[in-house]
Amino acid sequence: MERTTETALRACDRHKCFFVADAHFDLLPLILKKRLKGRTKVIETDYLPSLREGGVDLVISSLFVENAFLPEQALRNALDQIAALHEELEESPGLFTLCRNTSEIVAAKERGELAILLSFEGVEPLGSDLGLLRVFHELGVRGVGITWSRRNHAADGCFFKPVDEGRKGGLTDFGVRLLREAARLGMYLDVSHLNDEGLADVFAFHDGPVLASHSNCRSLAGTMRNLTDAQIRTLASRGGMMGMNVCSTFVGDAEHATMTAVELADHVDHIRDLAGTQAVGFGFDFCDEMRDFSGPGPFVNYDCIKGHSNASLLTEQLLLRGYAEQEIENILGGNLMRFLRAAIG
């Protein structure tokens, strides 16, 4: 079906009426970088307008530590990110809030505030000290993204493209203990960026639901960062879900082709056909602004949807494809909230 003004308006209306959640956004690394340059009220000024335009009620922010800080300064950088958030909270009262459970998320929406939940994107800040996980839990971190696309004490991450490396591994003994301690503390597991061997170990050692916060379908875009059909089925059968990632490399194989919300919606269709719409949500991972974090070299990756203000473009595609109202509501945020209620309360 072709786009129409009526369908675009219907999509925008759904973002106003339904609970909308983004399972992965690099908000804290971005605000810390800007605050170190002297900026204040970064969320209020740079991000909240776009989030509000997109009707977003919840963002899960990563604690992501760049390679330059590893290993010695990983802990400090992660704590600096959390400190930066608290400074932002003090500077912009009543606009957004740090949440620790789904009751606080619901209360934030009722107050008209953006809810922010925190998650590791790689457990490098822990080093090999499992006791630090309890400290971060006390600071409000509720998600444990085990790896980024690199190796750490817990597991091996998967690279965006093939690289020369030695033999891959799954979870280490520390990684297995990490899974068990996270479950004991009431923290959820995020398997985006984990390699196939590690994901198989997660399914073997952890019987609860897990999140793939920003991963698409490997059968449609052949990068190791995406999940195989078998992995998607297993994830869904255990009550987990995955967030759709806008990065062009994860949407289609042709790096220089023009990827849009149309191709991203193909991934939603594929997950629906494999495991049902209860297994899919938003995990946009908007990264155009993060490109200067990534090191030298030309970048062909780009966001196929430009920011939260345009998030309804994906919803529009789902409406055009005949998704039911309840399916739309669940994809926009209901599925993620269901997962969070089961995982963190």
Secondary structure, DSSP 4 states (H G I P E B T S, - for coil): ----HHHHHHHHHHHHHS--EEEEE-HHHHHHHHHTTT--SHIIIIIHHHHHHTT--EEEEEE---GGGTTTTHHHHHHHHHHHHHHHHHHSTTTEEE-SSHHHHHHHHHHT-EEEEEEEESSGGGTT-THHHHHHHHTTEEEEE--SSSB-SS-BB--SS----S------HHHHHHHHHHHHHT-EEE-TTB-HHHHHHHHHH--S--EETT--BTTTS--TTSBPHHHHHHHHHTT-EEEEP-BHHHH-S-TTS---HHHHHHHHHHHHHHH-GGGEEE-----GGGGGGS-SS-----BSS-SGGGTHHHHHHHHHTT--HHHHHIIIIIHHHHHHHHHH-
